[in-house]
Amino acid sequence: MRIRIVASSRRSGLPWAAGSAVAGWALALGLVLALSVAAGAGRQGTGLVGYLPKDRVVELAAAADGSLASFTPSPAALASFAALVDPIHLRVFLCASRPADLAFAARIARSVEAAANPVFSAEFVGVAADLSEPAGLLSENAVTAAPEVVVYWMGSEIVRMRPGADAAAEDELAGLVFQARNQIAEEMILDNDFFRNVFHSDLVIDCKRCHFRPSEDSRGPRQAR
């Protein structure tokens, strides 16, 4: 939709300077209206590309779907996130002009907030609908679709997640993080030096090799970190 504004001072009787001021004001108003129309049509605004504050994501999601304003993550997912003992960081890519993307990202944002675990964090990146921007971040993270969550464990990527058809976003994320960390633990359990310096008390691996010695039978197994 185009908005055309024609301003003229010839019939107004105003001096040229005053007429120019009116024309300038009208042009500015026209630009504001045009931006509003574009936003109403669901186009990607430049302010929604790049890093987005968590609160902004939740605010946009609630505006698109009122039920998200009172959303509470599932107890099972929160328990899993609260139990994390080593750093897990999420980088969430979403197209903020799509309500479904916003809802997905907002559930994750609220889950991170509700878990209140200092080792569990997230950042949000708004992308253009055609994935053209922000080009640097998309290329660096090899993102080919949105929404997508890249999960980092102690600074290294361990798993990615896109919306599933069945499980809620927070439940699916909790399950994927737990499975990925357990898999890494199982693969590296023979490295005693590694595990003595990595917290893993929330995992379900067999730690007897590292935390149990025959000479310690009378005292019982050492506690996992």
N, CA, C and O of each residue as an XYZ file, in Angstrom:
900
protein
N       0.855     -1.200      0.000
C       0.000      0.000      0.000
C       0.887      1.245      0.000
O       1.826      1.327      0.792
N       0.608      2.205     -0.865
C       1.370      3.438     -0.924
C       0.533      4.592     -0.415
O      -0.672      4.667     -0.658
N       1.196      5.490      0.297
C       0.521      6.696      0.787
C       1.153      7.882      0.091
O       2.364      8.087      0.174
N       0.350      8.648     -0.584
C       0.863      9.801     -1.326
C       0.337     11.064     -0.688
O      -0.865     11.229     -0.480
N       1.272     11.959     -0.381
C       0.895     13.233      0.238
C       1.318     14.362     -0.689
O       2.479     14.447     -1.090
N       0.375     15.224     -1.025
C       0.677     16.375     -1.866
C       0.485     17.623     -1.024
O      -0.613     17.890     -0.536
N       1.552     18.381     -0.857
C       1.482     19.595     -0.038
C       1.782     20.800     -0.916
O       2.700     20.762     -1.735
N       1.017     21.862     -0.749
C       1.223     23.077     -1.538
C       0.923     24.289     -0.690
O      -0.045     24.297      0.071
N       1.746     25.312     -0.815
C       1.503     26.547     -0.055
C       0.861     27.613     -0.913
O       0.579     28.704     -0.417
N       0.614     27.332     -2.205
C       0.102     28.363     -3.116
C      -1.254     28.861     -2.674
O      -1.495     30.068     -2.689
N      -2.162     27.955     -2.272
C      -3.528     28.373     -1.930
C      -3.705     28.665     -0.455
O      -4.775     29.095     -0.026
N      -2.688     28.440      0.303
C      -2.857     28.587      1.759
C      -2.746     30.024      2.200
O      -3.260     30.399      3.253
N      -2.071     30.840      1.392
C      -1.883     32.212      1.808
C      -0.757     32.351      2.797
O      -0.517     33.448      3.302
N      -0.045     31.257      3.094
C       1.044     31.304      4.058
C       2.319     31.719      3.362
O       2.474     31.470      2.167
N       3.238     32.346      4.075
C       4.551     32.646      3.508
C       5.224     31.351      3.085
O       4.856     30.271      3.548
N       6.216     31.464      2.200
C       6.888     30.273      1.672
C       7.491     29.426      2.785
O       7.380     28.200      2.757
N       8.132     30.069      3.770
C       8.795     29.341      4.851
C       7.782     28.548      5.651
O       8.018     27.389      5.992
N       6.638     29.182      5.955
C       5.613     28.484      6.733
C       5.051     27.330      5.928
O       4.796     26.250      6.461
N       4.856     27.576      4.599
C       4.348     26.504      3.749
C       5.305     25.338      3.708
O       4.873     24.186      3.704
N       6.607     25.614      3.677
C       7.601     24.541      3.668
C       7.564     23.754      4.959
O       7.707     22.532      4.950
N       7.371     24.456      6.083
C       7.298     23.772      7.376
C       6.113     22.825      7.416
O       6.218     21.700      7.903
N       4.987     23.292      6.900
C       3.792     22.445      6.859
C       4.043     21.230      5.985
O       3.678     20.110      6.343
N       4.681     21.461      4.814
C       4.969     20.352      3.908
C       5.896     19.346      4.571
O       5.709     18.136      4.447
N       6.912     19.866      5.288
C       7.842     18.965      5.983
C       7.140     18.153      7.049
O       7.387     16.955      7.191
N       6.258     18.806      7.804
C       5.504     18.090      8.844
C       4.620     17.022      8.226
O       4.522     15.908      8.741
N       3.972     17.372      7.109
C       3.095     16.414      6.445
C       3.883     15.218      5.920
O       3.427     14.076      5.996
N       5.077     15.498      5.384
C       5.904     14.411      4.871
C       6.330     13.477      5.996
O       6.315     12.256      5.841
N       6.715     14.069      7.144
C       7.116     13.255      8.294
C       5.959     12.394      8.769
O       6.135     11.216      9.082
N       4.763     12.996      8.819
C       3.580     12.240      9.225
C       3.328     11.087      8.258
O       2.966      9.982      8.661
N       3.531     11.373      6.963
C       3.321     10.337      5.965
C       4.263      9.173      6.153
O       3.865      8.020      5.991
N       5.519      9.458      6.496
C       6.492      8.393      6.728
C       6.100      7.543      7.923
O       6.211      6.318      7.887
N       5.640      8.200      8.987
C       5.207      7.454     10.172
C       4.050      6.535      9.825
O       4.027      5.371     10.225
N       3.084      7.068      9.072
C       1.934      6.260      8.680
C       2.350      5.101      7.794
O       1.825      3.995      7.922
N       3.289      5.350      6.897
C       3.743      4.288      5.999
C       4.401      3.171      6.774
O       4.180      1.995      6.483
N       5.223      3.532      7.773
C       5.872      2.519      8.604
C       4.838      1.730      9.388
O       4.967      0.519      9.568
N       3.800      2.437      9.855
C       2.761      1.740     10.616
C       2.025      0.751      9.733
O       1.720     -0.362     10.163
N       1.737      1.148      8.502
C       1.051      0.254      7.582
C       1.909     -0.960      7.271
O       1.412     -2.085      7.222
N       3.205     -0.727      7.059
C       4.113     -1.840      6.763
C       4.170     -2.801      7.934
O       4.171     -4.018      7.746
N       4.217     -2.258      9.143
C       4.259     -3.136     10.322
C       2.975     -3.932     10.432
O       2.996     -5.114     10.773
N       1.830     -3.268     10.136
C       0.560     -3.976     10.208
C       0.466     -5.079      9.186
O      -0.256     -6.056      9.390
N       1.190     -4.941      8.078
C       1.160     -5.959      7.029
C       2.083     -7.120      7.332
O       2.160     -8.078      6.564
N       2.795     -7.033      8.472
C       3.635     -8.150      8.887
C       5.025     -8.132      8.284
O       5.703     -9.159      8.294
N       5.477     -6.993      7.755
C       6.809     -6.930      7.192
C       7.854     -6.881      8.301
O       7.573     -6.462      9.423
N       9.069     -7.319      7.962
C      10.137     -7.351      8.952
C      10.662     -5.951      9.201
O      11.178     -5.317      8.280
N      10.541     -5.448     10.437
C      11.080     -4.146     10.775
C      12.570     -4.239     11.032
O      13.053     -5.250     11.542
N      13.309     -3.181     10.681
C      14.762     -3.219     10.854
C      15.143     -3.382     12.316
O      16.203     -3.932     12.616
N      14.300     -2.916     13.232
C      14.623     -3.036     14.649
C      14.445     -4.436     15.188
O      14.768     -4.696     16.347
N      13.932     -5.355     14.361
C      13.714     -6.725     14.815
C      14.724     -7.695     14.220
O      14.529     -8.909     14.271
N      15.793     -7.167     13.663
C      16.869     -7.993     13.120
C      18.124     -7.754     13.948
O      18.519     -6.609     14.171
N      18.738     -8.821     14.395
C      19.903     -8.714     15.269
C      19.547     -9.146     16.675
O      18.484     -9.724     16.900
N      20.424     -8.873     17.617
C      20.186     -9.284     19.000
C      18.962     -8.577     19.581
O      18.812     -7.361     19.458
N      18.096     -9.358     20.211
C      16.885     -8.824     20.834
C      16.910     -9.126     22.325
O      17.212    -10.255     22.710
N      16.599     -8.147     23.179
C      16.522     -8.415     24.613
C      15.443     -9.459     24.913
O      14.410     -9.507     24.245
N      15.692    -10.276     25.906
C      14.733    -11.319     26.279
C      13.363    -10.721     26.590
O      12.344    -11.268     26.169
N      13.325     -9.626     27.308
C      12.051     -8.999     27.666
C      11.306     -8.510     26.425
O      10.075     -8.528     26.389
N      12.048     -8.077     25.418
C      11.423     -7.607     24.178
C      10.759     -8.765     23.442
O       9.671     -8.615     22.886
N      11.417     -9.913     23.442
C      10.850    -11.096     22.806
C       9.536    -11.485     23.488
O       8.542    -11.765     22.818
N       9.539    -11.501     24.802
C       8.337    -11.862     25.559
C       7.230    -10.839     25.309
O       6.065    -11.202     25.147
N       7.599     -9.566     25.278
C       6.616     -8.498     25.048
C       5.959     -8.648     23.680
O       4.739     -8.542     23.561
N       6.761     -8.891     22.653
C       6.223     -9.053     21.296
C       5.323    -10.284     21.199
O       4.283    -10.261     20.540
N       5.745    -11.359     21.868
C       4.964    -12.591     21.835
C       3.617    -12.397     22.521
O       2.589    -12.858     22.024
N       3.624    -11.715     23.661
C       2.381    -11.476     24.393
C       1.432    -10.577     23.603
O       0.212    -10.720     23.687
N       2.008     -9.645     22.831
C       1.172     -8.764     22.012
C       0.505     -9.553     20.887
O      -0.616     -9.247     20.481
N       1.210    -10.573     20.388
C       0.656    -11.392     19.305
C      -0.311    -12.449     19.821
O      -1.265    -12.820     19.138
N      -0.052    -12.930     21.038
C      -0.884    -13.974     21.642
C      -1.008    -13.684     23.128
O      -0.080    -13.927     23.899
N      -2.164    -13.163     23.523
C      -2.363    -12.744     24.905
C      -2.130    -13.826     25.936
O      -1.777    -13.518     27.074
N      -2.317    -15.087     25.571
C      -2.157    -16.173     26.543
C      -0.723    -16.313     27.014
O      -0.476    -16.859     28.089
N       0.237    -15.822     26.218
C       1.645    -15.952     26.588
C       2.040    -15.000     27.709
O       3.096    -15.157     28.323
N       1.192    -14.016     27.972
C       1.498    -13.074     29.048
C       1.521    -13.766     30.402
O       2.241    -13.338     31.305
N       0.741    -14.828     30.553
C       0.681    -15.545     31.827
C       1.274    -16.946     31.713
O       1.001    -17.805     32.551
N       2.075    -17.179     30.688
C       2.643    -18.509     30.471
C       3.585    -18.923     31.601
O       4.420    -18.137     32.049
N       3.436    -20.169     32.053
C       4.311    -20.745     33.066
C       4.918    -22.027     32.512
O       4.180    -22.909     32.073
N       6.248    -22.158     32.520
C       6.888    -23.376     31.998
C       6.476    -24.604     32.793
O       6.050    -24.489     33.942
N       6.600    -25.768     32.192
C       6.217    -27.002     32.877
C       7.155    -27.278     34.048
O       8.345    -26.976     33.961
N       6.642    -27.849     35.148
C       7.475    -28.158     36.321
C       8.630    -29.092     35.976
O       9.727    -28.937     36.513
N       8.401    -30.054     35.091
C       9.459    -31.012     34.740
C      10.624    -30.307     34.052
O      11.786    -30.569     34.365
N      10.311    -29.408     33.109
C      11.372    -28.685     32.412
C      12.131    -27.775     33.374
O      13.359    -27.701     33.327
N      11.400    -27.085     34.245
C      12.054    -26.194     35.198
C      12.976    -26.963     36.145
O      14.066    -26.496     36.476
N      12.535    -28.134     36.574
C      13.371    -28.946     37.466
C      14.662    -29.342     36.762
O      15.734    -29.333     37.368
N      14.559    -29.690     35.480
C      15.745    -30.076     34.708
C      16.695    -28.898     34.533
O      17.907    -29.049     34.684
N      16.156    -27.739     34.217
C      17.001    -26.556     34.038
C      17.624    -26.103     35.355
O      18.785    -25.694     35.393
N      16.856    -26.177     36.420
C      17.371    -25.752     37.722
C      18.472    -26.682     38.225
O      19.308    -26.278     39.033
N      18.473    -27.926     37.749
C      19.464    -28.908     38.211
C      20.791    -28.792     37.476
O      21.771    -29.418     37.882
N      20.846    -28.015     36.415
C      22.091    -27.887     35.659
C      23.215    -27.374     36.555
O      23.021    -26.444     37.338
N      24.378    -27.982     36.434
C      25.494    -27.583     37.297
C      26.695    -27.082     36.509
O      27.659    -26.597     37.102
N      26.657    -27.188     35.181
C      27.722    -26.596     34.386
C      27.088    -25.738     33.290
O      25.922    -25.936     32.946
N      27.842    -24.796     32.744
C      27.254    -23.752     31.891
C      26.564    -24.267     30.624
O      27.159    -24.972     29.810
N      25.295    -23.893     30.487
C      24.516    -24.138     29.277
C      24.029    -22.785     28.774
O      23.364    -22.040     29.494
N      24.372    -22.483     27.526
C      23.954    -21.212     26.930
C      23.171    -21.487     25.649
O      23.555    -22.346     24.855
N      22.087    -20.767     25.451
C      21.229    -20.928     24.285
C      21.331    -19.708     23.389
O      21.323    -18.572     23.863
N      21.426    -19.950     22.095
C      21.326    -18.864     21.128
C      20.102    -19.173     20.270
O      20.095    -20.127     19.493
N      19.082    -18.357     20.424
C      17.788    -18.615     19.790
C      17.601    -17.689     18.589
O      17.607    -16.466     18.730
N      17.435    -18.281     17.413
C      17.194    -17.516     16.191
C      15.702    -17.567     15.876
O      15.098    -18.639     15.888
N      15.111    -16.408     15.593
C      13.677    -16.345     15.322
C      13.366    -15.208     14.368
O      14.100    -14.222     14.297
N      12.281    -15.352     13.640
C      11.770    -14.269     12.801
C      10.672    -13.581     13.597
O       9.590    -14.139     13.777
N      10.945    -12.381     14.070
C      10.032    -11.701     14.989
C       8.751    -11.227     14.332
O       7.843    -10.772     15.028
N       8.646    -11.319     13.009
C       7.394    -10.950     12.344
C       6.432    -12.127     12.274
O       5.304    -11.974     11.805
N       6.866    -13.315     12.738
C       6.010    -14.498     12.719
C       5.580    -14.838     14.145
O       6.428    -15.138     14.985
N       4.289    -14.796     14.431
C       3.795    -15.087     15.780
C       4.243    -16.453     16.311
O       4.535    -16.587     17.499
N       4.300    -17.461     15.444
C       4.707    -18.794     15.896
C       6.152    -18.793     16.385
O       6.470    -19.453     17.374
N       7.016    -18.069     15.712
C       8.411    -17.956     16.146
C       8.489    -17.255     17.494
O       9.238    -17.667     18.380
N       7.707    -16.191     17.636
C       7.710    -15.439     18.889
C       7.235    -16.307     20.051
O       7.811    -16.273     21.139
N       6.186    -17.081     19.814
C       5.654    -17.941     20.874
C       6.695    -18.977     21.297
O       6.887    -19.222     22.488
N       7.352    -19.570     20.336
C       8.407    -20.559     20.602
C       9.533    -19.932     21.431
O       9.955    -20.492     22.443
N      10.009    -18.772     20.993
C      11.112    -18.100     21.690
C      10.695    -17.618     23.065
O      11.489    -17.669     24.005
N       9.458    -17.149     23.198
C       8.990    -16.643     24.494
C       8.926    -17.756     25.535
O       9.249    -17.526     26.700
N       8.515    -18.952     25.137
C       8.465    -20.073     26.072
C       9.866    -20.391     26.605
O      10.046    -20.692     27.785
N      10.833    -20.317     25.719
C      12.204    -20.577     26.144
C      12.710    -19.445     27.038
O      13.374    -19.691     28.044
N      12.392    -18.205     26.664
C      12.810    -17.057     27.473
C      12.238    -17.138     28.882
O      12.953    -16.918     29.859
N      10.962    -17.451     28.988
C      10.324    -17.560     30.294
C      10.908    -18.729     31.090
O      11.014    -18.647     32.314
N      11.282    -19.800     30.420
C      11.857    -20.960     31.097
C      13.217    -20.621     31.695
O      13.521    -21.004     32.825
N      14.032    -19.899     30.930
C      15.344    -19.481     31.442
C      15.166    -18.569     32.648
O      15.872    -18.694     33.648
N      14.221    -17.662     32.537
C      13.968    -16.724     33.630
C      13.456    -17.450     34.874
O      13.915    -17.184     35.985
N      12.501    -18.372     34.685
C      11.898    -19.056     35.828
C      12.865    -20.036     36.490
O      12.781    -20.265     37.697
N      13.780    -20.615     35.713
C      14.744    -21.556     36.293
C      15.670    -20.854     37.273
O      16.131    -21.460     38.240
N      15.944    -19.579     37.025
C      16.783    -18.777     37.926
C      18.079    -19.491     38.282
O      18.509    -19.481     39.436
N      18.698    -20.111     37.279
C      19.948    -20.840     37.482
C      21.068    -20.042     36.821
O      21.025    -19.838     35.608
N      22.064    -19.586     37.568
C      23.105    -18.726     36.990
C      23.931    -19.380     35.885
O      24.590    -18.680     35.116
N      23.908    -20.718     35.792
C      24.685    -21.375     34.729
C      23.846    -21.592     33.471
O      24.346    -22.122     32.479
N      22.583    -21.189     33.504
C      21.667    -21.395     32.379
C      21.287    -20.032     31.815
O      20.650    -19.234     32.502
N      21.673    -19.756     30.562
C      21.455    -18.427     29.989
C      21.007    -18.547     28.533
O      21.090    -19.615     27.926
N      20.532    -17.428     27.989
C      20.056    -17.426     26.606
C      20.189    -16.047     26.006
O      20.130    -15.038     26.708
N      20.369    -16.015     24.691
C      20.323    -14.773     23.937
C      19.467    -15.018     22.696
O      19.343    -16.147     22.221
N      18.881    -13.939     22.182
C      17.907    -14.068     21.102
C      18.337    -13.211     19.917
O      18.743    -12.060     20.070
N      18.235    -13.808     18.733
C      18.660    -13.123     17.510
C      17.488    -13.086     16.530
O      16.996    -14.128     16.096
N      17.048    -11.880     16.189
C      15.994    -11.722     15.211
C      16.570    -11.823     13.804
O      17.618    -11.244     13.519
N      15.891    -12.553     12.927
C      16.368    -12.734     11.555
C      15.299    -12.277     10.572
O      14.115    -12.236     10.905
N      15.723    -11.933      9.362
C      14.779    -11.588      8.309
C      14.050    -12.848      7.861
O      14.584    -13.952      7.969
N      12.848    -12.686      7.365
C      12.043    -13.844      6.963
C      12.729    -14.671      5.886
O      12.537    -15.885      5.817
N      13.529    -14.019      5.045
C      14.228    -14.745      3.983
C      15.641    -15.155      4.393
O      16.424    -15.623      3.566
N      15.962    -14.975      5.675
C      17.277    -15.341      6.227
C      18.429    -14.600      5.545
O      19.533    -15.130      5.421
N      18.162    -13.390      5.111
C      19.224    -12.582      4.499
C      20.000    -11.781      5.543
O      21.151    -11.412      5.310
N      19.394    -11.516      6.663
C      20.000    -10.736      7.742
C      19.669    -11.351      9.098
O      18.612    -11.960      9.256
N      20.568    -11.197     10.088
C      21.920    -10.642     10.010
C      22.887    -11.656      9.407
O      23.122    -12.713      9.993
N      23.437    -11.349      8.265
C      24.216    -12.298      7.477
C      25.377    -12.904      8.255
O      25.626    -14.107      8.174
N      26.089    -12.066      9.010
C      27.251    -12.550      9.744
C      26.905    -13.612     10.770
O      27.542    -14.664     10.819
N      25.898    -13.343     11.590
C      25.502    -14.289     12.638
C      24.914    -15.566     12.044
O      25.166    -16.663     12.545
N      24.134    -15.421     10.979
C      23.540    -16.598     10.350
C      24.623    -17.499      9.761
O      24.554    -18.722      9.888
N      25.611    -16.902      9.125
C      26.700    -17.679      8.539
C      27.564    -18.301      9.615
O      27.922    -19.476      9.534
N      27.899    -17.513     10.622
C      28.755    -17.994     11.723
C      28.143    -19.190     12.432
O      28.859    -20.098     12.855
N      26.817    -19.195     12.564
C      26.125    -20.270     13.279
C      25.506    -21.310     12.358
O      24.818    -22.221     12.819
N      25.752    -21.178     11.044
C      25.251    -22.135     10.054
C      23.743    -22.341     10.176
O      23.257    -23.470     10.105
N      23.012    -21.256     10.358
C      21.559    -21.316     10.499
C      20.921    -21.298      9.114
O      21.178    -20.389      8.324
N      20.099    -22.286      8.818
C      19.431    -22.384      7.519
C      17.918    -22.346      7.632
O      17.215    -22.405      6.623
N      17.415    -22.248      8.856
C      15.966    -22.162      9.075
C      15.729    -21.522     10.434
O      16.584    -21.566     11.318
N      14.566    -20.934     10.580
C      14.199    -20.324     11.855
C      12.736    -20.646     12.136
O      11.929    -20.709     11.208
N      12.384    -20.851     13.409
C      13.250    -20.695     14.576
C      14.181    -21.886     14.792
O      13.890    -23.008     14.380
N      15.291    -21.614     15.442
C      16.255    -22.660     15.764
C      17.009    -22.252     17.025
O      17.336    -21.082     17.224
N      17.277    -23.246     17.872
C      18.043    -23.008     19.097
C      19.365    -23.747     18.989
O      19.393    -24.957     18.761
N      20.459    -23.016     19.155
C      21.783    -23.625     19.200
C      22.174    -23.703     20.677
O      22.195    -22.685     21.369
N      22.484    -24.908     21.160
C      22.784    -25.124     22.573
C      24.285    -25.294     22.748
O      24.908    -26.137     22.102
N      24.855    -24.481     23.631
C      26.278    -24.552     23.933
C      26.485    -25.083     25.352
O      25.819    -24.650     26.292
N      27.400    -26.008     25.488
C      27.776    -26.554     26.796
C      29.238    -26.217     27.033
O      30.113    -26.669     26.294
N      29.503    -25.427     28.057
C      30.857    -24.995     28.375
C      31.541    -24.389     27.143
O      32.733    -24.599     26.917
N      30.765    -23.633     26.351
C      31.309    -22.914     25.213
C      31.317    -23.673     23.907
O      31.676    -23.096     22.880
N      30.936    -24.948     23.896
C      30.932    -25.738     22.667
C      29.506    -26.154     22.310
O      28.721    -26.507     23.190
N      29.176    -26.113     21.029
C      27.850    -26.526     20.593
C      27.676    -28.032     20.782
O      28.540    -28.823     20.404
N      26.540    -28.413     21.376
C      26.292    -29.840     21.594
C      25.034    -30.336     20.894
O      24.927    -31.529     20.607
N      24.081    -29.456     20.614
C      22.836    -29.903     19.987
C      22.086    -28.681     19.461
O      22.323    -27.553     19.893
N      21.162    -28.937     18.507
C      20.288    -27.897     17.990
C      18.844    -28.352     18.090
O      18.549    -29.547     18.116
N      17.960    -27.385     18.144
C      16.548    -27.721     18.269
C      15.701    -26.798     17.417
O      15.938    -25.592     17.360
N      14.711    -27.379     16.754
C      13.673    -26.632     16.064
C      12.332    -27.074     16.636
O      12.253    -28.145     17.237
N      11.280    -26.282     16.468
C       9.988    -26.630     17.074
C       9.519    -28.022     16.667
O       9.578    -28.393     15.495
N       9.056    -28.782     17.648
C       8.512    -30.106     17.375
C       7.002    -30.057     17.262
O       6.377    -29.052     17.602
N       6.431    -31.121     16.796
C       4.979    -31.151     16.598
C       4.238    -31.549     17.867
O       3.049    -31.263     18.009
N       4.939    -32.210     18.794
C       4.247    -32.760     19.959
C       4.590    -32.031     21.263
O       3.734    -31.389     21.872
N       5.852    -32.141     21.679
C       6.237    -31.616     22.987
C       6.273    -30.090     23.006
O       6.528    -29.446     21.988
N       6.011    -29.526     24.188
C       6.152    -28.089     24.381
C       7.626    -27.727     24.240
O       8.501    -28.561     24.473
N       7.895    -26.485     23.861
C       9.269    -26.068     23.573
C      10.198    -26.325     24.747
O      11.301    -26.843     24.570
N       9.751    -25.958     25.961
C      10.638    -26.104     27.118
C      10.897    -27.557     27.468
O      11.998    -27.908     27.892
N       9.882    -28.414     27.292
C      10.071    -29.842     27.589
C      11.009    -30.493     26.579
O      11.873    -31.291     26.944
N      10.833    -30.148     25.315
C      11.697    -30.706     24.278
C      13.143    -30.252     24.484
O      14.075    -31.041     24.334
N      13.319    -28.991     24.825
C      14.657    -28.462     25.057
C      15.318    -29.145     26.244
O      16.485    -29.529     26.174
N      14.571    -29.296     27.332
C      15.127    -29.948     28.521
C      15.582    -31.365     28.206
O      16.647    -31.797     28.646
N      14.772    -32.081     27.443
C      15.122    -33.449     27.080
C      16.361    -33.515     26.207
O      17.225    -34.364     26.420
N      16.457    -32.630     25.229
C      17.606    -32.624     24.332
C      18.898    -32.270     25.058
O      19.936    -32.888     24.822
N      18.838    -31.283     25.935
C      20.032    -30.889     26.681
C      20.497    -32.030     27.577
O      21.688    -32.336     27.632
N      19.563    -32.653     28.272
C      19.914    -33.751     29.163
C      20.531    -34.918     28.387
O      21.547    -35.476     28.799
N      19.913    -35.279     27.270
C      20.430    -36.390     26.464
C      21.813    -36.081     25.903
O      22.695    -36.940     25.916
N      22.005    -34.862     25.410
C      23.292    -34.496     24.835
C      24.396    -34.528     25.886
O      25.498    -35.008     25.619
N      24.107    -34.022     27.068
C      25.124    -34.008     28.124
C      25.428    -35.423     28.605
O      26.578    -35.746     28.902
N      24.419    -36.250     28.682
C      24.667    -37.637     29.090
C      25.517    -38.368     28.053
O      26.404    -39.145     28.407
N      25.246    -38.119     26.778
C      26.015    -38.772     25.725
C      27.486    -38.365     25.805
O      28.381    -39.203     25.689
N      27.722    -37.071     26.004
C      29.099    -36.597     26.136
C      29.767    -37.239     27.347
O      30.927    -37.646     27.288
N      29.023    -37.324     28.440
C      29.570    -37.907     29.659
C      29.948    -39.364     29.443
O      31.013    -39.803     29.877
N      29.086    -40.110     28.779
C      29.368    -41.524     28.532
C      30.595    -41.695     27.641
O      31.384    -42.621     27.830
N      30.749    -40.805     26.677
C      31.876    -40.900     25.761
C      33.194    -40.524     26.417
O      34.256    -40.982     25.996
N      33.126    -39.692     27.444
C      34.353    -39.185     28.046
C      34.573    -39.670     29.476
O      35.444    -39.164     30.183
N      33.779    -40.650     29.896
C      33.863    -41.074     31.293
C      35.219    -41.718     31.631
O      35.620    -41.735     32.795
N      35.909    -42.236     30.638
C      37.210    -42.841     30.891
C      38.300    -41.806     31.139
O      39.405    -42.141     31.564
N      37.981    -40.562     30.871
C      38.952    -39.494     31.099
C      38.754    -38.943     32.513
O      38.012    -37.984     32.722
N      39.431    -39.568     33.475
C      39.251    -39.154     34.874
C      39.609    -37.691     35.103
O      38.903    -36.974     35.813
N      40.705    -37.258     34.500
C      41.138    -35.878     34.718
C      40.090    -34.887     34.235
O      39.889    -33.832     34.837
N      39.422    -35.240     33.138
C      38.378    -34.360     32.617
C      37.218    -34.275     33.599
O      36.776    -33.182     33.953
N      36.727    -35.431     34.038
C      35.526    -35.426     34.875
C      35.766    -34.944     36.295
O      34.821    -34.531     36.968
N      36.975    -34.986     36.755
C      37.240    -34.443     38.080
C      37.147    -32.919     38.089
O      37.081    -32.296     39.149
N      37.144    -32.329     36.897
C      37.066    -30.877     36.800
C      35.782    -30.397     36.139
O      35.648    -29.217     35.814
N      34.840    -31.314     35.941
C      33.555    -30.959     35.344
C      32.430    -31.414     36.266
O      32.385    -32.575     36.673
N      31.533    -30.506     36.590
C      30.401    -30.857     37.446
C      29.421    -31.734     36.671
O      29.056    -31.417     35.539
N      29.000    -32.832     37.281
C      28.074    -33.733     36.585
C      27.169    -34.506     37.544
O      26.699    -35.593     37.208
N      26.926    -33.969     38.709
C      26.120    -34.670     39.696
C      24.666    -34.842     39.275
O      23.959    -35.685     39.827
N      24.211    -34.051     38.301
C      22.818    -34.152     37.875
C      22.618    -35.185     36.776
O      21.483    -35.407     36.354
N      23.679    -35.822     36.299
C      23.565    -36.812     35.240
C      23.317    -38.201     35.819
O      23.377    -38.400     37.032
N      23.039    -39.156     34.936
C      22.685    -40.501     35.397
C      23.727    -41.531     34.968
O      23.416    -42.713     34.824
N      24.959    -41.078     34.767
C      26.013    -41.992     34.352
C      26.554    -42.760     35.554
O      26.371    -42.354     36.702
N      27.229    -43.886     35.266
C      27.850    -44.701     36.309
C      29.214    -44.110     36.633
O      30.148    -44.218     35.839
N      29.326    -43.489     37.794
C      30.556    -42.789     38.168
C      31.475    -43.623     39.062
O      32.417    -43.075     39.634
N      31.233    -44.928     39.203
C      32.013    -45.727     40.150
C      33.495    -45.710     39.825
O      34.331    -45.703     40.728
N      33.830    -45.701     38.524
C      35.237    -45.746     38.157
C      35.981    -44.526     38.677
O      37.142    -44.614     39.078
N      35.303    -43.397     38.664
C      35.946    -42.147     39.086
C      35.782    -41.878     40.570
O      36.694    -41.357     41.211
N      34.609    -42.233     41.130
C      34.286    -41.830     42.494
C      34.277    -42.978     43.495
O      33.841    -42.800     44.633
N      34.745    -44.136     43.096
C      34.712    -45.266     44.031
C      36.019    -46.043     43.921
O      36.414    -46.439     42.824
N      36.681    -46.261     45.033
C      37.911    -47.011     45.082
C      37.734    -48.186     46.039
O      37.042    -48.045     47.048
N      38.338    -49.346     45.754
C      38.231    -50.489     46.672
C      38.648    -50.133     48.082
O      38.063    -50.620     49.050
N      39.655    -49.287     48.204
C      40.143    -48.909     49.535
C      39.159    -48.043     50.286
O      39.325    -47.790     51.480
N      38.115    -47.580     49.576
C      37.141    -46.685     50.203
C      35.861    -47.422     50.574
O      34.859    -46.798     50.923
N      35.897    -48.798     50.496
C      34.687    -49.571     50.777
C      34.076    -49.211     52.114
O      32.859    -49.064     52.231
N      34.926    -49.068     53.129
C      34.404    -48.820     54.474
C      33.830    -47.421     54.625
O      33.016    -47.154     55.509
N      34.273    -46.534     53.740
C      33.802    -45.158     53.861
C      32.699    -44.820     52.876
O      32.049    -43.781     52.994
N      32.484    -45.716     51.884
C      31.440    -45.456     50.894
C      31.996    -44.684     49.727
O      33.115    -44.178     49.803
N      31.244    -44.578     48.643
C      31.707    -43.882     47.437
C      31.808    -42.392     47.641
O      31.071    -41.806     48.434
N      32.731    -41.782     46.914
C      32.854    -40.326     46.974
C      31.686    -39.715     46.208
O      31.153    -40.311     45.272
N      31.313    -38.548     46.618
C      30.177    -37.884     45.979
C      30.616    -37.270     44.653
O      31.702    -36.701     44.542
N      29.738    -37.400     43.638
C      30.003    -36.768     42.365
C      29.912    -35.267     42.510
O      29.158    -34.752     43.335
N      30.677    -34.578     41.710
C      30.644    -33.111     41.778
C      29.398    -32.573     41.116
O      29.197    -31.359     41.074
